[in-house]
Amino acid sequence: MIAVQAPSTEDAMQTSQPLVKVRDLRKHFPVRRGLIIERQIGSVKAVDGITFDIAKGETLGLVGESGCGKTTAGRTILGLYPATSGQALIDGIDVHHSNREAIKMLRRKAQMIFQDPYASLNPRWTVAGIIGEPLRVHNILPDPQARAERVKELMLRVGLSPQLINRFPHEFSGGQRQRIGVARALASNPSFIVCDEPISALDVSIQAQVVNLLEDLQDEFGLTYLFIAHDLSMVRHICDRVAVMYLGVIVELAERDELYEHPLHPYTQALLSAVPIPDPKKDRSRQRIILAGDVPSPLNPPPGCRFHPRCPIAMDQCSRIQPEWREVAPGHWVACHAV
């Protein structure tokens, strides 16, 4: 996050009974060059200091352009990527600095629904093996017969016929495959799930079904979601709060309706100006914000505010000084010199 000081950061993101705590989390990928003698020439700052809390039963949306670091953030929070620095705690367990037993317990508490239902399922395994693997690995149901019955229950819960238990992924449609991924995530009875753009690869007619399924499961099991997406209309439908990410940092965070009705950061305003409005008259009357240039490289991000090369209201200090992360309204945080 941009220019976050330790005391204010803790207060800024404090929510009631947080299940997930992320503090100044960074993930840099080293860039190396050389055939015989390899040397590091820099690092891609995919996630460069993000901080937030997610309360139990809450859905936090993480939005931004492609390549801004949303997926890397989700995977680093779960420990699929080792963190460069910072801290991520899930239900009190430090994801990157705990012993093996604690991490194994964490694997049951936190799961992920991947973006591509075609690539995230093992094509050599049947549905019984895919959904039943978490039950076997965590020794939840060692008995194969009991495990098969549990798999059928999970399939029924996500809207799949238990009669399809012995079929392979290629025999299902995209929406059905994503339901298999949801069932696999539910198998270990988690409390936290990272949904990494779970509907972006699906037909529009199927997207609403999967989102409604996620909402029903959250109500039934008290799940907590980090919902990563670039479809801002869908984010407003499913999320309680929304964090806007740009080039590895979070530039604005607020309650859903507050963010959509009163966006403060110029980048947030530009994103929301591109969201289609069903009313043709309102759509024609509003002003579309077109950003100049391309997103800078995370290998060498701009100094000061990272958005200043594309910002329509950039000032001289924006290129020199990192904006302070501050609360401008109750629960509404933003990092911008112009606010």
C-alpha positions as CSV (number, residue, x, y, z in Angstrom):
1,M,0.0,0.0,0.0
2,I,1.1,3.5,-0.6
3,A,2.9,5.3,2.2
4,V,1.2,3.4,5.0
5,Q,2.5,4.0,8.5
6,A,2.3,1.2,11.0
7,P,0.0,2.7,13.6
8,S,-2.6,4.1,11.1
9,T,-2.5,0.9,9.0
10,E,-3.6,-1.2,11.9
11,D,-6.5,1.2,12.7
12,A,-7.4,1.8,9.1
13,M,-8.3,-1.8,8.2
14,Q,-9.7,-2.9,11.5
15,T,-13.0,-4.7,11.2
16,S,-15.0,-6.6,13.8
17,Q,-13.7,-10.1,14.4
18,P,-11.3,-10.3,11.4
19,L,-10.7,-13.8,10.1
20,V,-8.0,-12.7,7.6
21,K,-5.3,-10.1,8.4
22,V,-2.9,-8.9,5.7
23,R,-0.2,-6.5,6.8
24,D,2.2,-4.8,4.3
25,L,2.3,-8.0,2.2
26,R,4.8,-8.0,-0.7
27,K,5.6,-10.5,-3.4
28,H,8.5,-9.7,-5.8
29,F,9.6,-12.0,-8.6
30,P,13.3,-11.8,-9.3
31,V,14.3,-11.2,-12.9
32,R,17.6,-12.8,-13.9
33,R,19.8,-12.6,-17.0
34,G,22.8,-14.5,-18.2
35,L,23.5,-18.0,-19.7
36,I,26.7,-19.1,-17.9
37,I,26.7,-16.7,-15.0
38,E,23.2,-15.8,-14.0
39,R,22.6,-12.5,-12.2
40,Q,19.6,-10.7,-10.9
41,I,18.9,-7.5,-12.7
42,G,15.7,-6.5,-10.8
43,S,12.4,-7.8,-9.6
44,V,8.8,-7.6,-10.7
45,K,6.9,-6.0,-7.9
46,A,3.6,-7.8,-8.4
47,V,2.4,-7.1,-4.9
48,D,4.1,-4.2,-3.2
49,G,2.7,-3.6,0.3
50,I,-1.0,-4.3,0.7
51,T,-2.9,-4.2,4.0
52,F,-6.5,-5.1,4.9
53,D,-8.7,-7.2,7.1
54,I,-11.6,-9.5,6.2
55,A,-14.3,-10.1,8.8
56,K,-15.9,-13.5,9.4
57,G,-18.7,-14.0,6.9
58,E,-17.7,-11.0,4.8
59,T,-16.9,-10.8,1.1
60,L,-14.1,-8.5,0.2
61,G,-13.8,-7.6,-3.5
62,L,-10.4,-7.0,-5.1
63,V,-10.6,-5.3,-8.4
64,G,-8.3,-3.7,-10.9
65,E,-7.0,-4.0,-14.5
66,S,-5.4,-7.2,-15.7
67,G,-1.8,-7.5,-14.5
68,C,-2.3,-5.3,-11.4
69,G,-1.4,-8.2,-9.0
70,K,-4.8,-9.4,-7.9
71,T,-4.2,-13.1,-8.5
72,T,-0.7,-12.9,-7.1
73,A,-2.1,-11.3,-4.0
74,G,-4.7,-14.1,-3.5
75,R,-2.1,-16.8,-4.0
76,T,0.4,-15.2,-1.7
77,I,-2.2,-14.8,1.0
78,L,-2.9,-18.5,0.8
79,G,0.8,-19.4,0.8
80,L,0.8,-20.8,-2.7
81,Y,3.5,-18.2,-3.4
82,P,6.1,-17.4,-0.7
83,A,5.9,-13.8,0.5
84,T,8.9,-11.5,-0.1
85,S,8.0,-9.7,3.1
86,G,4.9,-8.8,5.2
87,Q,2.4,-11.0,7.0
88,A,-0.8,-12.8,6.2
89,L,-2.8,-14.4,9.0
90,I,-5.8,-16.7,8.5
91,D,-7.8,-17.5,11.7
92,G,-4.7,-16.5,13.7
93,I,-2.3,-18.8,11.7
94,D,0.7,-17.0,10.1
95,V,0.7,-18.3,6.6
96,H,4.4,-17.8,5.9
97,H,6.0,-18.2,9.3
98,S,4.4,-21.2,11.0
99,N,5.4,-24.8,11.5
100,R,4.3,-27.7,9.4
101,E,1.4,-28.8,11.6
102,A,-0.1,-25.3,11.7
103,I,0.2,-25.0,7.9
104,K,-1.5,-28.4,7.5
105,M,-4.3,-27.1,9.6
106,L,-4.4,-24.0,7.6
107,R,-4.8,-26.0,4.4
108,R,-8.2,-27.2,5.7
109,K,-9.3,-23.7,6.7
110,A,-8.4,-21.9,3.5
111,Q,-9.1,-23.0,-0.1
112,M,-9.1,-21.5,-3.5
113,I,-11.5,-21.5,-6.5
114,F,-9.3,-21.0,-9.6
115,Q,-10.1,-18.9,-12.6
116,D,-9.9,-21.5,-15.4
117,P,-12.1,-24.5,-14.9
118,Y,-10.4,-26.2,-17.8
119,A,-6.9,-26.0,-16.4
120,S,-7.5,-26.4,-12.7
121,L,-8.9,-30.0,-12.8
122,N,-6.7,-33.0,-13.4
123,P,-7.8,-34.5,-16.7
124,R,-6.7,-38.0,-15.6
125,W,-8.9,-38.1,-12.5
126,T,-12.6,-38.7,-12.2
127,V,-14.9,-36.4,-10.3
128,A,-14.7,-38.8,-7.4
129,G,-10.9,-38.4,-7.2
130,I,-10.9,-34.7,-7.7
131,I,-13.4,-33.8,-5.0
132,G,-12.4,-36.7,-2.7
133,E,-8.7,-35.9,-2.6
134,P,-9.0,-33.2,0.1
135,L,-10.9,-35.7,2.2
136,R,-8.1,-38.3,1.8
137,V,-5.2,-35.9,2.2
138,H,-6.5,-34.4,5.4
139,N,-7.7,-37.8,6.7
140,I,-11.2,-36.5,7.1
141,L,-12.8,-39.7,5.7
142,P,-10.2,-42.5,5.3
143,D,-12.8,-45.0,4.4
144,P,-13.3,-45.0,0.5
145,Q,-17.0,-45.8,0.7
146,A,-17.7,-43.0,3.2
147,R,-15.6,-40.7,1.0
148,A,-17.6,-41.5,-2.1
149,E,-20.8,-40.8,-0.2
150,R,-19.5,-37.5,0.9
151,V,-18.4,-36.6,-2.7
152,K,-22.0,-37.4,-3.9
153,E,-23.4,-35.1,-1.2
154,L,-21.0,-32.3,-2.3
155,M,-22.0,-32.8,-5.9
156,L,-25.6,-32.6,-5.1
157,R,-25.0,-29.4,-3.1
158,V,-23.4,-27.6,-6.0
159,G,-26.0,-28.7,-8.5
160,L,-24.4,-31.7,-10.1
161,S,-26.0,-35.2,-10.4
162,P,-24.2,-37.8,-8.2
163,Q,-24.6,-40.2,-11.1
164,L,-21.7,-38.3,-12.8
165,I,-19.2,-39.2,-10.1
166,N,-17.1,-41.5,-12.3
167,R,-16.9,-39.1,-15.3
168,F,-13.8,-37.2,-16.3
169,P,-13.5,-33.3,-16.5
170,H,-13.6,-33.3,-20.4
171,E,-17.1,-34.7,-20.2
172,F,-18.5,-31.6,-18.5
173,S,-19.3,-28.1,-19.7
174,G,-17.4,-25.1,-18.4
175,G,-20.0,-24.2,-15.8
176,Q,-20.2,-27.8,-14.6
177,R,-16.4,-27.9,-14.2
178,Q,-16.4,-24.8,-12.1
179,R,-19.0,-26.4,-9.9
180,I,-16.6,-29.3,-9.5
181,G,-14.0,-26.8,-8.4
182,V,-16.4,-25.3,-5.9
183,A,-17.2,-28.7,-4.5
184,R,-13.5,-29.5,-4.2
185,A,-13.0,-26.3,-2.3
186,L,-15.8,-27.1,0.1
187,A,-14.7,-30.7,0.8
188,S,-12.4,-29.8,3.7
189,N,-15.0,-27.6,5.4
190,P,-13.0,-24.3,5.0
191,S,-13.8,-21.0,6.6
192,F,-12.0,-18.9,4.0
193,I,-12.1,-19.2,0.2
194,V,-10.2,-17.1,-2.3
195,C,-12.4,-16.8,-5.5
196,D,-9.9,-16.0,-8.2
197,E,-12.2,-14.6,-11.0
198,P,-14.3,-17.7,-10.8
199,I,-16.8,-16.6,-13.5
200,S,-14.6,-14.9,-16.0
201,A,-14.1,-18.0,-18.2
202,L,-17.8,-18.9,-18.2
203,D,-20.7,-17.9,-20.5
204,V,-22.8,-14.9,-19.3
205,S,-25.8,-17.2,-18.8
206,I,-23.8,-19.4,-16.4
207,Q,-22.1,-16.6,-14.5
208,A,-25.1,-15.7,-12.5
209,Q,-25.8,-19.3,-11.5
210,V,-22.2,-19.7,-10.1
211,V,-22.4,-16.4,-8.2
212,N,-25.8,-17.3,-6.7
213,L,-24.3,-20.7,-5.7
214,L,-21.4,-18.9,-3.9
215,E,-23.8,-16.7,-2.1
216,D,-26.0,-19.6,-1.0
217,L,-23.0,-21.5,0.2
218,Q,-21.8,-18.5,2.2
219,D,-25.1,-18.1,3.9
220,E,-25.3,-21.9,4.7
221,F,-21.7,-22.4,5.9
222,G,-20.7,-18.9,7.1
223,L,-17.9,-18.7,4.5
224,T,-15.6,-15.7,4.1
225,Y,-14.6,-14.8,0.6
226,L,-11.8,-12.8,-1.1
227,F,-13.5,-12.2,-4.4
228,I,-11.0,-11.3,-7.2
229,A,-12.7,-9.9,-10.3
230,H,-12.6,-7.3,-13.0
231,D,-16.4,-7.3,-13.6
232,L,-17.4,-4.4,-11.4
233,S,-21.1,-5.0,-11.9
234,M,-20.8,-8.5,-10.4
235,V,-18.5,-7.2,-7.6
236,R,-21.2,-4.8,-6.5
237,H,-23.7,-7.6,-6.4
238,I,-21.7,-10.1,-4.3
239,C,-19.3,-8.0,-2.2
240,D,-19.6,-6.2,1.1
241,R,-16.5,-4.0,0.7
242,V,-14.3,-3.4,-2.3
243,A,-10.5,-2.7,-2.6
244,V,-9.2,-1.2,-5.8
245,M,-5.7,-2.3,-6.8
246,Y,-3.3,-0.6,-9.2
247,L,0.2,-1.8,-10.1
248,G,0.7,-3.9,-6.9
249,V,-0.8,-1.5,-4.4
250,I,-4.3,-0.7,-3.1
251,V,-5.4,2.9,-3.8
252,E,-8.9,2.9,-2.4
253,L,-11.0,0.8,0.0
254,A,-14.6,1.3,1.1
255,E,-18.0,-0.2,1.7
256,R,-19.5,-1.4,-1.6
257,D,-22.2,1.3,-2.0
258,E,-20.0,4.1,-0.7
259,L,-17.3,3.2,-3.3
260,Y,-19.7,3.0,-6.2
261,E,-21.6,6.1,-5.4
262,H,-18.7,8.3,-4.2
263,P,-15.4,7.1,-5.8
264,L,-12.6,9.4,-4.8
265,H,-9.4,8.1,-6.4
266,P,-9.1,9.0,-10.1
267,Y,-8.3,5.4,-11.0
268,T,-11.5,4.2,-9.3
269,Q,-13.5,6.9,-11.1
270,A,-12.1,5.7,-14.4
271,L,-12.9,2.1,-13.7
272,L,-16.5,2.8,-12.7
273,S,-17.0,5.1,-15.7
274,A,-16.5,2.0,-18.0
275,V,-19.3,0.0,-16.2
276,P,-22.3,-0.3,-18.5
277,I,-25.6,1.3,-17.3
278,P,-28.9,-0.3,-18.2
279,D,-30.6,3.1,-18.7
280,P,-29.7,4.4,-22.2
281,K,-30.4,8.1,-21.2
282,K,-28.1,7.9,-18.1
283,D,-25.4,6.1,-20.1
284,R,-25.4,8.8,-22.8
285,S,-25.3,11.6,-20.3
286,R,-22.4,10.4,-18.2
287,Q,-18.8,11.3,-18.9
288,R,-16.5,8.4,-19.8
289,I,-13.0,8.8,-18.4
290,I,-10.4,7.6,-20.9
291,L,-7.0,6.9,-19.3
292,A,-3.9,7.9,-21.4
293,G,-1.0,5.5,-22.0
294,D,-0.5,2.0,-20.7
295,V,0.1,0.5,-17.3
296,P,3.8,1.0,-16.3
297,S,6.0,-2.0,-15.9
298,P,6.0,-3.5,-12.3
299,L,9.7,-4.1,-12.9
300,N,10.3,-0.4,-12.6
301,P,7.1,1.3,-11.1
302,P,7.0,5.1,-11.2
303,P,8.1,7.1,-8.1
304,G,5.5,8.9,-6.0
305,C,2.0,7.9,-6.8
306,R,2.1,5.0,-9.2
307,F,-0.9,6.2,-11.0
308,H,0.4,9.7,-11.8
309,P,1.7,9.0,-15.4
310,R,-2.0,8.3,-16.4
311,C,-3.9,10.5,-14.0
312,P,-5.9,13.3,-15.6
313,I,-5.5,15.5,-12.5
314,A,-1.9,14.8,-11.6
315,M,0.0,17.5,-9.8
316,D,3.8,18.1,-9.5
317,Q,3.9,16.5,-6.1
318,C,2.3,13.3,-7.4
319,S,5.5,12.3,-9.2
320,R,7.7,13.0,-6.2
321,I,5.8,12.1,-3.0
322,Q,3.8,9.0,-2.1
323,P,0.3,10.0,-1.1
324,E,-0.7,9.3,2.5
325,W,-3.2,6.5,3.1
326,R,-6.0,8.2,5.1
327,E,-9.6,7.8,6.1
328,V,-11.7,10.6,4.4
329,A,-15.1,9.2,5.6
330,P,-16.0,6.5,8.0
331,G,-14.6,3.2,6.6
332,H,-13.5,5.0,3.3
333,W,-9.8,5.0,2.8
334,V,-7.9,6.4,-0.2
335,A,-4.3,7.3,-1.2
336,C,-4.5,10.5,-3.3
337,H,-3.0,14.0,-3.0
338,A,-6.1,15.5,-4.7
339,V,-8.6,14.2,-2.2
